[in-house]
Amino acid sequence: MTYILYAAPISLFSGKARAYLRWKGVAFEEIAPSTEIMKTKLMPAIGWPVIPVLETPDGAFIQDTADIISYFEASETGPSVYPNGPVQHYVTELLHTFADQWLTLPAMHYRWNYNEAWVLEEFGKLAMPDADRKMQIEIGNKRGAMFKAMVPMLGVTPDTAQAIEASYLGFLDDFSAHLEQHDFIFGGQPSLADFALYGPLYAHLYRDPASSEIMRAHAPNVARWVERLRDGNYGDGDLIAGDVIPDTLLPLLARHNAEHLPVLSAVNALLGEQDSDDLPRALGMVPFTLKDVTGQTLARPFSLFRLQAALDQYQTLDTDQTAHANRVLEATQGSALKGFVMAKRLTRRNYKLAIA
């Protein structure tokens, strides 16, 4: 039984899905979605142009990476992508939110301000794999224009670029320090947090050539971690036992809470004003601050959908586990998460985000 993953090396979320499927031992074929495949196969099924998409052997389609992972976690044997400890599971979902929804800033900054010519050609190769190089560059410029136009809307501007770089290099320092003591986020085996972080760190920040040079020079530990996941070197160690959150993860959580949590709170306020069940990709713009530099970024309700999984896990904790989680939050500028309430519960219908 073979699955089909419609994905591409340049795609952030394709990297996350691919790495997970390989680790899980799923037999799958990866197909790059040319213009023809997107038009005749994926658009009729999903309704909008997006990758990755998983096609099951019975012809069903699964689009979001979290949905792909949940599908296999429910239907396949083997190790779970979630650590055993309930608080570890909670922290995993917080890091999942951070990786999917906040590391897009450095990922997009470095791609479009350091690697633009290279990535435009990559877009052309994906769209028209059989065309000559001149045609691929031409089509790549057309296809890449949409993604490039998103860069300032995400908050990547000349005014914020230096702060984004400082934040990213600080993140690399924090992650490097953790990897000096642990092969993966929770010890000797990867978890959902690893695959989520791998998405932006591989597809944009390791694979894009100029970004790769920066990572290799500044954070060789992180580059080696990327390579382990890329090459299937998952190690034979154990996950950290006893629901322990290692001290080396606290700086990563503190960075998420300091930088991203205020944005999530602002988006949540806008979500409360929505009347329609169907949600747009963005609810407007909200402020963010990095290194005392303030910018504006899209208010993406999908970021709250990712956070919702963490909030749901928090609600399952018993009294002692809640106290443990709260100590972690208090140590990482995350006290606001203890009482964070979603303005409206979110779900996905017909491959789009909606109010439940």
TASUL-V414405 format. One record per pair of residues at least 6 apart in sequence whose C-alpha atoms are under 8 Angstrom apart, sorted by the first residue. I is the first residue (numbers start at 1). J is the second residue. Records with the same first field share a line. If there is no record, write none. Layout:
I = J, J
This chain:
1 = 27, 57
2 = 26, 27, 28, 29, 56, 57
3 = 26, 27, 28, 29, 54, 55, 56, 57
4 = 28, 29, 30, 31, 54, 55, 56, 57
5 = 18, 28, 29, 30, 31, 52, 53, 54, 55
6 = 30, 31, 32, 33, 51, 52, 53, 54, 55
7 = 14, 30, 31, 32, 33, 51, 52, 53
8 = 14, 15, 31, 32, 33, 51, 52, 126
9 = 15, 203
10 = 119, 122, 123, 203, 204, 207
11 = 51, 52, 203, 204
12 = 199, 200, 202, 203, 204
13 = 51, 52, 65, 199, 200
14 = 51, 52, 199
15 = 198, 199, 200, 202, 203
16 = 65, 195, 196, 197, 198, 199
17 = 52, 65, 68, 69, 195
19 = 195, 229, 230
20 = 69, 195
21 = 27, 28
22 = 232
23 = 232, 234
24 = 78, 79
32 = 126
33 = 126, 127
34 = 126, 127, 128, 129
35 = 127, 128
38 = 49
42 = 48, 49, 50, 53
43 = 49
45 = 61
46 = 61, 63, 350, 351
47 = 351
51 = 63
52 = 63, 64, 65
53 = 61, 62, 63, 64
54 = 61, 62, 63, 68
55 = 61, 62
56 = 62
62 = 68
63 = 351
64 = 351
73 = 80, 81
80 = 191
81 = 190, 191, 192
82 = 89, 92, 191, 192
83 = 89, 92, 186, 191, 239
84 = 241, 243
85 = 241, 242, 243, 244
86 = 243, 313, 317, 321
87 = 243, 245, 314, 317, 321, 322, 324, 325
88 = 243, 244, 245
89 = 313
90 = 310, 311, 313, 314
91 = 310
92 = 191, 192, 193
93 = 192, 193, 306, 307, 309, 310
94 = 253, 307, 310
95 = 193, 196, 197, 253, 256
96 = 192, 193, 196, 197, 306
97 = 303, 306, 307
98 = 256, 260
99 = 193, 196, 197, 199, 200
100 = 196, 197, 199, 200, 303
101 = 303
102 = 260
103 = 200
104 = 200
105 = 154, 155, 156, 164
106 = 164, 165, 168
107 = 200, 201, 204, 205
108 = 151, 156, 204
109 = 151, 156, 161, 164
110 = 204, 205, 211
111 = 119, 204, 205, 208, 211
112 = 148, 151
114 = 210, 211
115 = 208, 209, 210, 211
118 = 208
119 = 208
120 = 137, 140, 141, 143, 144
121 = 136, 137, 140, 141
122 = 140
123 = 136, 139, 140, 141, 143, 144
124 = 135, 136, 137, 138, 139, 140, 141, 143
125 = 131, 136, 137, 140
127 = 136, 139, 140
128 = 136, 139
129 = 136
151 = 157
152 = 297
153 = 296, 297, 298
154 = 296, 297, 298
155 = 295, 296, 297, 298
156 = 164
159 = 293, 295
160 = 290, 293, 294, 295
163 = 290, 291, 293
164 = 290
166 = 291
167 = 290, 291
169 = 218
171 = 252, 255
172 = 215, 218, 219, 222
173 = 219
174 = 248, 251, 252
175 = 222, 249, 252
176 = 219, 220, 221, 222
177 = 248
178 = 185, 248, 249
179 = 185, 221, 222, 225
180 = 221
182 = 188
183 = 189, 225, 235
184 = 190, 191, 194, 225
185 = 191, 193, 194, 249
186 = 239, 240, 245, 246
187 = 237, 238, 239, 240
188 = 234, 235, 236, 237, 238, 239, 240
189 = 234, 235, 236, 237, 238, 239
190 = 234
198 = 226, 229
201 = 226
202 = 226
204 = 211
205 = 211, 212, 215
206 = 212, 213, 215, 223, 226
215 = 222, 223
216 = 222, 223
228 = 234
245 = 328
250 = 328, 331, 332
251 = 332
253 = 332
254 = 331, 332, 333, 334
255 = 332
257 = 332, 333, 334
258 = 333, 334
259 = 288, 289, 290
260 = 288
261 = 334
262 = 288
263 = 286, 287, 288, 299
264 = 303, 304
266 = 286, 287, 299
267 = 283, 286, 299, 300, 301, 304
268 = 301, 304, 342, 343
269 = 343
270 = 283
271 = 283, 301, 343, 344
272 = 343, 344
276 = 355
277 = 354, 355, 356
278 = 353, 354, 355
279 = 301, 353, 354, 355
280 = 353
281 = 300, 301, 302
282 = 298, 299, 300, 301
283 = 298, 299, 300, 301
284 = 298, 299
285 = 296, 297, 298, 299
286 = 296, 297, 298, 299
287 = 294, 295, 296, 297
288 = 294, 295, 296, 297
289 = 295
302 = 353
304 = 342
305 = 346, 347
308 = 342, 345, 346
311 = 340
314 = 322
326 = 335, 338
328 = 334
329 = 335, 337, 338
344 = 355, 356
345 = 355, 356
346 = 353, 354, 355, 356
347 = 353, 354, 355, 356
348 = 354
